[in-house]
Amino acid sequence: MTRPDPLLAWAAFEARDRAKDGQFVGAVKTTGIYCKPSCPARHPKREHVEFFATAADARAAGYRACLRCRPDEVGRDREAVARAVQIIEETEEVPRLDALAAAVGYAPHHFQRLFTRDMGVSPAAYARALRARRAEEHLDEDKPVTEAIYDAGYAAPADFTPTRRNGSA
């Protein structure tokens, strides 16, 4: 693979741009460590950094992974969140955080942070919004209200009422 543009890569490092994680890594010559662009560690001097397209390229050049940002796990985090979204979308009930985290191989508190970071809402909020959207779709199909509510995964019409009052459906 070709190396990333050093100016753009450095700008991503300075901004700690999470969107660039997985696209390239930066390696610090003085420490022998490579990091992802969003690494929270202190920035090295620009002249001590070189950029690689992949972590494998950095390892081949003799660098080792940062223990703080764990650049080799970037894809793993995204895959876990994507798998959790799939699980949430396939179930009708709001899954428990501990069960969801166990299904994707993370501790509940850590998974909550990952999911919220990537999706912008907690797993429970995502599931509630999805269920409310399903109810709206069923109501648009001209189904009776109670049937639409049950089809969306609510246990009782009373469970749907607070969602409607808050306007979050």
PyMOL commands that place a pseudoatom at each C-alpha (Angstrom):
pseudoatom trace, name=CA, resn=MET, resi=1, chain=A, elem=C, hetatm=0, pos=[0.000, 0.000, 0.000]
pseudoatom trace, name=CA, resn=THR, resi=2, chain=A, elem=C, hetatm=0, pos=[1.066, 3.571, -0.506]
pseudoatom trace, name=CA, resn=ARG, resi=3, chain=A, elem=C, hetatm=0, pos=[1.946, 5.774, 2.422]
pseudoatom trace, name=CA, resn=PRO, resi=4, chain=A, elem=C, hetatm=0, pos=[-0.585, 8.431, 3.403]
pseudoatom trace, name=CA, resn=ASP, resi=5, chain=A, elem=C, hetatm=0, pos=[0.041, 12.098, 2.608]
pseudoatom trace, name=CA, resn=PRO, resi=6, chain=A, elem=C, hetatm=0, pos=[2.222, 13.295, 5.517]
pseudoatom trace, name=CA, resn=LEU, resi=7, chain=A, elem=C, hetatm=0, pos=[0.567, 16.727, 5.746]
pseudoatom trace, name=CA, resn=LEU, resi=8, chain=A, elem=C, hetatm=0, pos=[-2.953, 15.304, 5.909]
pseudoatom trace, name=CA, resn=ALA, resi=9, chain=A, elem=C, hetatm=0, pos=[-1.870, 12.537, 8.261]
pseudoatom trace, name=CA, resn=TRP, resi=10, chain=A, elem=C, hetatm=0, pos=[-0.174, 14.990, 10.630]
pseudoatom trace, name=CA, resn=ALA, resi=11, chain=A, elem=C, hetatm=0, pos=[-3.267, 17.211, 10.598]
pseudoatom trace, name=CA, resn=ALA, resi=12, chain=A, elem=C, hetatm=0, pos=[-5.366, 14.170, 11.588]
pseudoatom trace, name=CA, resn=PHE, resi=13, chain=A, elem=C, hetatm=0, pos=[-2.922, 13.384, 14.406]
pseudoatom trace, name=CA, resn=GLU, resi=14, chain=A, elem=C, hetatm=0, pos=[-2.983, 16.945, 15.714]
pseudoatom trace, name=CA, resn=ALA, resi=15, chain=A, elem=C, hetatm=0, pos=[-6.800, 16.939, 15.664]
pseudoatom trace, name=CA, resn=ARG, resi=16, chain=A, elem=C, hetatm=0, pos=[-6.931, 13.412, 17.131]
pseudoatom trace, name=CA, resn=ASP, resi=17, chain=A, elem=C, hetatm=0, pos=[-9.366, 12.624, 14.334]
pseudoatom trace, name=CA, resn=ARG, resi=18, chain=A, elem=C, hetatm=0, pos=[-11.196, 9.417, 15.273]
pseudoatom trace, name=CA, resn=ALA, resi=19, chain=A, elem=C, hetatm=0, pos=[-12.617, 9.178, 11.730]
pseudoatom trace, name=CA, resn=LYS, resi=20, chain=A, elem=C, hetatm=0, pos=[-9.098, 8.472, 10.409]
pseudoatom trace, name=CA, resn=ASP, resi=21, chain=A, elem=C, hetatm=0, pos=[-8.501, 5.533, 12.759]
pseudoatom trace, name=CA, resn=GLY, resi=22, chain=A, elem=C, hetatm=0, pos=[-7.849, 2.416, 10.719]
pseudoatom trace, name=CA, resn=GLN, resi=23, chain=A, elem=C, hetatm=0, pos=[-6.847, 4.378, 7.605]
pseudoatom trace, name=CA, resn=PHE, resi=24, chain=A, elem=C, hetatm=0, pos=[-3.193, 4.765, 8.625]
pseudoatom trace, name=CA, resn=VAL, resi=25, chain=A, elem=C, hetatm=0, pos=[-0.885, 4.793, 11.639]
pseudoatom trace, name=CA, resn=GLY, resi=26, chain=A, elem=C, hetatm=0, pos=[1.805, 7.168, 12.784]
pseudoatom trace, name=CA, resn=ALA, resi=27, chain=A, elem=C, hetatm=0, pos=[5.103, 5.816, 14.082]
pseudoatom trace, name=CA, resn=VAL, resi=28, chain=A, elem=C, hetatm=0, pos=[7.407, 7.706, 16.427]
pseudoatom trace, name=CA, resn=LYS, resi=29, chain=A, elem=C, hetatm=0, pos=[11.053, 7.117, 15.530]
pseudoatom trace, name=CA, resn=THR, resi=30, chain=A, elem=C, hetatm=0, pos=[12.399, 8.008, 18.979]
pseudoatom trace, name=CA, resn=THR, resi=31, chain=A, elem=C, hetatm=0, pos=[10.187, 5.568, 20.902]
pseudoatom trace, name=CA, resn=GLY, resi=32, chain=A, elem=C, hetatm=0, pos=[9.674, 2.838, 18.302]
pseudoatom trace, name=CA, resn=ILE, resi=33, chain=A, elem=C, hetatm=0, pos=[5.900, 2.952, 18.835]
pseudoatom trace, name=CA, resn=TYR, resi=34, chain=A, elem=C, hetatm=0, pos=[3.066, 3.347, 16.321]
pseudoatom trace, name=CA, resn=CYS, resi=35, chain=A, elem=C, hetatm=0, pos=[-0.322, 4.865, 17.170]
pseudoatom trace, name=CA, resn=LYS, resi=36, chain=A, elem=C, hetatm=0, pos=[-3.698, 5.495, 15.616]
pseudoatom trace, name=CA, resn=PRO, resi=37, chain=A, elem=C, hetatm=0, pos=[-4.550, 9.133, 14.763]
pseudoatom trace, name=CA, resn=SER, resi=38, chain=A, elem=C, hetatm=0, pos=[-6.857, 9.568, 17.762]
pseudoatom trace, name=CA, resn=CYS, resi=39, chain=A, elem=C, hetatm=0, pos=[-4.299, 8.420, 20.344]
pseudoatom trace, name=CA, resn=PRO, resi=40, chain=A, elem=C, hetatm=0, pos=[-4.657, 10.504, 23.523]
pseudoatom trace, name=CA, resn=ALA, resi=41, chain=A, elem=C, hetatm=0, pos=[-0.918, 10.382, 24.254]
pseudoatom trace, name=CA, resn=ARG, resi=42, chain=A, elem=C, hetatm=0, pos=[1.135, 13.565, 24.045]
pseudoatom trace, name=CA, resn=HIS, resi=43, chain=A, elem=C, hetatm=0, pos=[2.098, 14.497, 20.483]
pseudoatom trace, name=CA, resn=PRO, resi=44, chain=A, elem=C, hetatm=0, pos=[5.728, 13.947, 19.486]
pseudoatom trace, name=CA, resn=LYS, resi=45, chain=A, elem=C, hetatm=0, pos=[7.695, 16.454, 17.443]
pseudoatom trace, name=CA, resn=ARG, resi=46, chain=A, elem=C, hetatm=0, pos=[6.693, 16.318, 13.796]
pseudoatom trace, name=CA, resn=GLU, resi=47, chain=A, elem=C, hetatm=0, pos=[10.213, 15.438, 12.624]
pseudoatom trace, name=CA, resn=HIS, resi=48, chain=A, elem=C, hetatm=0, pos=[10.125, 12.260, 14.746]
pseudoatom trace, name=CA, resn=VAL, resi=49, chain=A, elem=C, hetatm=0, pos=[6.985, 10.858, 13.090]
pseudoatom trace, name=CA, resn=GLU, resi=50, chain=A, elem=C, hetatm=0, pos=[6.561, 8.795, 9.948]
pseudoatom trace, name=CA, resn=PHE, resi=51, chain=A, elem=C, hetatm=0, pos=[3.275, 7.448, 8.625]
pseudoatom trace, name=CA, resn=PHE, resi=52, chain=A, elem=C, hetatm=0, pos=[2.336, 4.002, 7.361]
pseudoatom trace, name=CA, resn=ALA, resi=53, chain=A, elem=C, hetatm=0, pos=[-0.756, 2.824, 5.507]
pseudoatom trace, name=CA, resn=THR, resi=54, chain=A, elem=C, hetatm=0, pos=[-1.229, -0.153, 7.828]
pseudoatom trace, name=CA, resn=ALA, resi=55, chain=A, elem=C, hetatm=0, pos=[-0.146, -1.362, 11.236]
pseudoatom trace, name=CA, resn=ALA, resi=56, chain=A, elem=C, hetatm=0, pos=[1.486, -4.340, 9.523]
pseudoatom trace, name=CA, resn=ASP, resi=57, chain=A, elem=C, hetatm=0, pos=[3.709, -1.954, 7.538]
pseudoatom trace, name=CA, resn=ALA, resi=58, chain=A, elem=C, hetatm=0, pos=[4.742, -0.213, 10.764]
pseudoatom trace, name=CA, resn=ARG, resi=59, chain=A, elem=C, hetatm=0, pos=[5.498, -3.555, 12.439]
pseudoatom trace, name=CA, resn=ALA, resi=60, chain=A, elem=C, hetatm=0, pos=[7.554, -4.617, 9.406]
pseudoatom trace, name=CA, resn=ALA, resi=61, chain=A, elem=C, hetatm=0, pos=[9.586, -1.412, 9.822]
pseudoatom trace, name=CA, resn=GLY, resi=62, chain=A, elem=C, hetatm=0, pos=[10.366, -2.401, 13.422]
pseudoatom trace, name=CA, resn=TYR, resi=63, chain=A, elem=C, hetatm=0, pos=[7.740, -0.470, 15.389]
pseudoatom trace, name=CA, resn=ARG, resi=64, chain=A, elem=C, hetatm=0, pos=[5.502, -1.896, 18.113]
pseudoatom trace, name=CA, resn=ALA, resi=65, chain=A, elem=C, hetatm=0, pos=[1.882, -1.021, 18.945]
pseudoatom trace, name=CA, resn=CYS, resi=66, chain=A, elem=C, hetatm=0, pos=[1.042, 1.703, 21.455]
pseudoatom trace, name=CA, resn=LEU, resi=67, chain=A, elem=C, hetatm=0, pos=[-0.273, 0.235, 24.695]
pseudoatom trace, name=CA, resn=ARG, resi=68, chain=A, elem=C, hetatm=0, pos=[-2.460, 3.280, 25.307]
pseudoatom trace, name=CA, resn=CYS, resi=69, chain=A, elem=C, hetatm=0, pos=[-4.473, 3.550, 22.065]
pseudoatom trace, name=CA, resn=ARG, resi=70, chain=A, elem=C, hetatm=0, pos=[-4.061, -0.080, 20.903]
pseudoatom trace, name=CA, resn=PRO, resi=71, chain=A, elem=C, hetatm=0, pos=[-4.050, 0.646, 17.162]
pseudoatom trace, name=CA, resn=ASP, resi=72, chain=A, elem=C, hetatm=0, pos=[-4.384, -3.038, 16.273]
pseudoatom trace, name=CA, resn=GLU, resi=73, chain=A, elem=C, hetatm=0, pos=[-7.850, -3.142, 17.865]
pseudoatom trace, name=CA, resn=VAL, resi=74, chain=A, elem=C, hetatm=0, pos=[-9.449, -0.342, 15.802]
pseudoatom trace, name=CA, resn=GLY, resi=75, chain=A, elem=C, hetatm=0, pos=[-11.313, -2.756, 13.564]
pseudoatom trace, name=CA, resn=ARG, resi=76, chain=A, elem=C, hetatm=0, pos=[-12.276, -4.939, 16.509]
pseudoatom trace, name=CA, resn=ASP, resi=77, chain=A, elem=C, hetatm=0, pos=[-14.081, -2.068, 18.241]
pseudoatom trace, name=CA, resn=ARG, resi=78, chain=A, elem=C, hetatm=0, pos=[-16.018, -1.117, 15.110]
pseudoatom trace, name=CA, resn=GLU, resi=79, chain=A, elem=C, hetatm=0, pos=[-16.932, -4.740, 14.427]
pseudoatom trace, name=CA, resn=ALA, resi=80, chain=A, elem=C, hetatm=0, pos=[-18.211, -5.127, 17.998]
pseudoatom trace, name=CA, resn=VAL, resi=81, chain=A, elem=C, hetatm=0, pos=[-20.426, -2.047, 17.696]
pseudoatom trace, name=CA, resn=ALA, resi=82, chain=A, elem=C, hetatm=0, pos=[-21.704, -3.186, 14.286]
pseudoatom trace, name=CA, resn=ARG, resi=83, chain=A, elem=C, hetatm=0, pos=[-22.484, -6.640, 15.710]
pseudoatom trace, name=CA, resn=ALA, resi=84, chain=A, elem=C, hetatm=0, pos=[-24.303, -5.063, 18.673]
pseudoatom trace, name=CA, resn=VAL, resi=85, chain=A, elem=C, hetatm=0, pos=[-26.388, -2.914, 16.319]
pseudoatom trace, name=CA, resn=GLN, resi=86, chain=A, elem=C, hetatm=0, pos=[-27.288, -6.062, 14.402]
pseudoatom trace, name=CA, resn=ILE, resi=87, chain=A, elem=C, hetatm=0, pos=[-28.295, -7.843, 17.626]
pseudoatom trace, name=CA, resn=ILE, resi=88, chain=A, elem=C, hetatm=0, pos=[-30.410, -4.875, 18.733]
pseudoatom trace, name=CA, resn=GLU, resi=89, chain=A, elem=C, hetatm=0, pos=[-32.134, -4.701, 15.346]
pseudoatom trace, name=CA, resn=GLU, resi=90, chain=A, elem=C, hetatm=0, pos=[-32.885, -8.429, 15.344]
pseudoatom trace, name=CA, resn=THR, resi=91, chain=A, elem=C, hetatm=0, pos=[-34.487, -8.457, 18.799]
pseudoatom trace, name=CA, resn=GLU, resi=92, chain=A, elem=C, hetatm=0, pos=[-37.818, -6.947, 19.703]
pseudoatom trace, name=CA, resn=GLU, resi=93, chain=A, elem=C, hetatm=0, pos=[-36.955, -6.227, 23.336]
pseudoatom trace, name=CA, resn=VAL, resi=94, chain=A, elem=C, hetatm=0, pos=[-34.330, -3.782, 24.560]
pseudoatom trace, name=CA, resn=PRO, resi=95, chain=A, elem=C, hetatm=0, pos=[-31.361, -6.064, 25.332]
pseudoatom trace, name=CA, resn=ARG, resi=96, chain=A, elem=C, hetatm=0, pos=[-29.579, -5.782, 28.680]
pseudoatom trace, name=CA, resn=LEU, resi=97, chain=A, elem=C, hetatm=0, pos=[-26.179, -4.103, 28.518]
pseudoatom trace, name=CA, resn=ASP, resi=98, chain=A, elem=C, hetatm=0, pos=[-24.365, -7.010, 30.184]
pseudoatom trace, name=CA, resn=ALA, resi=99, chain=A, elem=C, hetatm=0, pos=[-25.833, -9.521, 27.714]
pseudoatom trace, name=CA, resn=LEU, resi=100, chain=A, elem=C, hetatm=0, pos=[-25.048, -7.297, 24.739]
pseudoatom trace, name=CA, resn=ALA, resi=101, chain=A, elem=C, hetatm=0, pos=[-21.473, -6.679, 25.918]
pseudoatom trace, name=CA, resn=ALA, resi=102, chain=A, elem=C, hetatm=0, pos=[-20.911, -10.392, 26.547]
pseudoatom trace, name=CA, resn=ALA, resi=103, chain=A, elem=C, hetatm=0, pos=[-22.203, -11.217, 23.059]
pseudoatom trace, name=CA, resn=VAL, resi=104, chain=A, elem=C, hetatm=0, pos=[-19.517, -9.026, 21.481]
pseudoatom trace, name=CA, resn=GLY, resi=105, chain=A, elem=C, hetatm=0, pos=[-16.742, -9.864, 23.953]
pseudoatom trace, name=CA, resn=TYR, resi=106, chain=A, elem=C, hetatm=0, pos=[-16.372, -6.698, 26.024]
pseudoatom trace, name=CA, resn=ALA, resi=107, chain=A, elem=C, hetatm=0, pos=[-16.905, -5.679, 29.639]
pseudoatom trace, name=CA, resn=PRO, resi=108, chain=A, elem=C, hetatm=0, pos=[-20.230, -3.814, 30.018]
pseudoatom trace, name=CA, resn=HIS, resi=109, chain=A, elem=C, hetatm=0, pos=[-18.759, -0.474, 31.130]
pseudoatom trace, name=CA, resn=HIS, resi=110, chain=A, elem=C, hetatm=0, pos=[-16.174, -0.485, 28.335]
pseudoatom trace, name=CA, resn=PHE, resi=111, chain=A, elem=C, hetatm=0, pos=[-18.697, -1.516, 25.705]
pseudoatom trace, name=CA, resn=GLN, resi=112, chain=A, elem=C, hetatm=0, pos=[-21.091, 1.237, 26.813]
pseudoatom trace, name=CA, resn=ARG, resi=113, chain=A, elem=C, hetatm=0, pos=[-18.330, 3.803, 26.145]
pseudoatom trace, name=CA, resn=LEU, resi=114, chain=A, elem=C, hetatm=0, pos=[-17.436, 2.274, 22.759]
pseudoatom trace, name=CA, resn=PHE, resi=115, chain=A, elem=C, hetatm=0, pos=[-21.031, 2.148, 21.588]
pseudoatom trace, name=CA, resn=THR, resi=116, chain=A, elem=C, hetatm=0, pos=[-21.809, 5.681, 22.752]
pseudoatom trace, name=CA, resn=ARG, resi=117, chain=A, elem=C, hetatm=0, pos=[-18.617, 7.004, 21.160]
pseudoatom trace, name=CA, resn=ASP, resi=118, chain=A, elem=C, hetatm=0, pos=[-19.350, 5.413, 17.776]
pseudoatom trace, name=CA, resn=MET, resi=119, chain=A, elem=C, hetatm=0, pos=[-23.149, 5.755, 17.647]
pseudoatom trace, name=CA, resn=GLY, resi=120, chain=A, elem=C, hetatm=0, pos=[-23.708, 8.950, 19.624]
pseudoatom trace, name=CA, resn=VAL, resi=121, chain=A, elem=C, hetatm=0, pos=[-26.240, 7.298, 21.955]
pseudoatom trace, name=CA, resn=SER, resi=122, chain=A, elem=C, hetatm=0, pos=[-26.171, 4.470, 24.487]
pseudoatom trace, name=CA, resn=PRO, resi=123, chain=A, elem=C, hetatm=0, pos=[-27.209, 0.950, 23.419]
pseudoatom trace, name=CA, resn=ALA, resi=124, chain=A, elem=C, hetatm=0, pos=[-30.465, 1.304, 25.397]
pseudoatom trace, name=CA, resn=ALA, resi=125, chain=A, elem=C, hetatm=0, pos=[-31.291, 4.666, 23.803]
pseudoatom trace, name=CA, resn=TYR, resi=126, chain=A, elem=C, hetatm=0, pos=[-30.547, 3.216, 20.359]
pseudoatom trace, name=CA, resn=ALA, resi=127, chain=A, elem=C, hetatm=0, pos=[-32.845, 0.247, 21.039]
pseudoatom trace, name=CA, resn=ARG, resi=128, chain=A, elem=C, hetatm=0, pos=[-35.641, 2.489, 22.368]
pseudoatom trace, name=CA, resn=ALA, resi=129, chain=A, elem=C, hetatm=0, pos=[-35.416, 4.777, 19.331]
pseudoatom trace, name=CA, resn=LEU, resi=130, chain=A, elem=C, hetatm=0, pos=[-35.458, 1.780, 17.003]
pseudoatom trace, name=CA, resn=ARG, resi=131, chain=A, elem=C, hetatm=0, pos=[-38.531, 0.341, 18.740]
pseudoatom trace, name=CA, resn=ALA, resi=132, chain=A, elem=C, hetatm=0, pos=[-40.304, 3.718, 18.559]
pseudoatom trace, name=CA, resn=ARG, resi=133, chain=A, elem=C, hetatm=0, pos=[-39.461, 3.958, 14.849]
pseudoatom trace, name=CA, resn=ARG, resi=134, chain=A, elem=C, hetatm=0, pos=[-40.888, 0.468, 14.298]
pseudoatom trace, name=CA, resn=ALA, resi=135, chain=A, elem=C, hetatm=0, pos=[-44.091, 1.526, 16.052]
pseudoatom trace, name=CA, resn=GLU, resi=136, chain=A, elem=C, hetatm=0, pos=[-44.338, 4.612, 13.829]
pseudoatom trace, name=CA, resn=GLU, resi=137, chain=A, elem=C, hetatm=0, pos=[-43.877, 2.443, 10.724]
pseudoatom trace, name=CA, resn=HIS, resi=138, chain=A, elem=C, hetatm=0, pos=[-46.598, 0.066, 11.890]
pseudoatom trace, name=CA, resn=LEU, resi=139, chain=A, elem=C, hetatm=0, pos=[-48.921, 3.000, 12.582]
pseudoatom trace, name=CA, resn=ASP, resi=140, chain=A, elem=C, hetatm=0, pos=[-48.251, 4.306, 9.060]
pseudoatom trace, name=CA, resn=GLU, resi=141, chain=A, elem=C, hetatm=0, pos=[-49.471, 0.943, 7.722]
pseudoatom trace, name=CA, resn=ASP, resi=142, chain=A, elem=C, hetatm=0, pos=[-52.927, 1.753, 9.099]
pseudoatom trace, name=CA, resn=LYS, resi=143, chain=A, elem=C, hetatm=0, pos=[-52.767, -1.026, 11.673]
pseudoatom trace, name=CA, resn=PRO, resi=144, chain=A, elem=C, hetatm=0, pos=[-54.788, -0.659, 14.862]
pseudoatom trace, name=CA, resn=VAL, resi=145, chain=A, elem=C, hetatm=0, pos=[-52.767, 1.195, 17.489]
pseudoatom trace, name=CA, resn=THR, resi=146, chain=A, elem=C, hetatm=0, pos=[-52.486, -1.686, 19.948]
pseudoatom trace, name=CA, resn=GLU, resi=147, chain=A, elem=C, hetatm=0, pos=[-51.442, -4.105, 17.201]
pseudoatom trace, name=CA, resn=ALA, resi=148, chain=A, elem=C, hetatm=0, pos=[-48.783, -1.651, 15.992]
pseudoatom trace, name=CA, resn=ILE, resi=149, chain=A, elem=C, hetatm=0, pos=[-47.478, -1.239, 19.535]
pseudoatom trace, name=CA, resn=TYR, resi=150, chain=A, elem=C, hetatm=0, pos=[-47.213, -4.995, 20.145]
pseudoatom trace, name=CA, resn=ASP, resi=151, chain=A, elem=C, hetatm=0, pos=[-45.661, -5.588, 16.697]
pseudoatom trace, name=CA, resn=ALA, resi=152, chain=A, elem=C, hetatm=0, pos=[-42.986, -2.992, 17.493]
pseudoatom trace, name=CA, resn=GLY, resi=153, chain=A, elem=C, hetatm=0, pos=[-41.941, -4.965, 20.578]
pseudoatom trace, name=CA, resn=TYR, resi=154, chain=A, elem=C, hetatm=0, pos=[-43.656, -3.097, 23.385]
pseudoatom trace, name=CA, resn=ALA, resi=155, chain=A, elem=C, hetatm=0, pos=[-45.027, -5.304, 26.167]
pseudoatom trace, name=CA, resn=ALA, resi=156, chain=A, elem=C, hetatm=0, pos=[-48.075, -3.083, 26.725]
pseudoatom trace, name=CA, resn=PRO, resi=157, chain=A, elem=C, hetatm=0, pos=[-49.599, 0.123, 25.326]
pseudoatom trace, name=CA, resn=ALA, resi=158, chain=A, elem=C, hetatm=0, pos=[-48.585, 1.922, 28.525]
pseudoatom trace, name=CA, resn=ASP, resi=159, chain=A, elem=C, hetatm=0, pos=[-44.922, 1.304, 27.628]
pseudoatom trace, name=CA, resn=PHE, resi=160, chain=A, elem=C, hetatm=0, pos=[-45.418, 3.213, 24.380]
pseudoatom trace, name=CA, resn=THR, resi=161, chain=A, elem=C, hetatm=0, pos=[-47.162, 6.229, 25.939]
pseudoatom trace, name=CA, resn=PRO, resi=162, chain=A, elem=C, hetatm=0, pos=[-44.098, 7.903, 27.543]
pseudoatom trace, name=CA, resn=THR, resi=163, chain=A, elem=C, hetatm=0, pos=[-42.286, 7.680, 24.216]
pseudoatom trace, name=CA, resn=ARG, resi=164, chain=A, elem=C, hetatm=0, pos=[-45.097, 9.507, 22.469]
pseudoatom trace, name=CA, resn=ARG, resi=165, chain=A, elem=C, hetatm=0, pos=[-45.389, 12.214, 25.144]
pseudoatom trace, name=CA, resn=ASN, resi=166, chain=A, elem=C, hetatm=0, pos=[-41.688, 13.000, 24.996]
pseudoatom trace, name=CA, resn=GLY, resi=167, chain=A, elem=C, hetatm=0, pos=[-41.863, 13.265, 21.231]
pseudoatom trace, name=CA, resn=SER, resi=168, chain=A, elem=C, hetatm=0, pos=[-38.897, 10.927, 20.828]
pseudoatom trace, name=CA, resn=ALA, resi=169, chain=A, elem=C, hetatm=0, pos=[-40.719, 8.489, 18.554]
for i in range(1, 169): cmd.bond("trace and resi %d" % i, "trace and resi %d" % (i + 1))
show_as sticks, trace
zoom trace
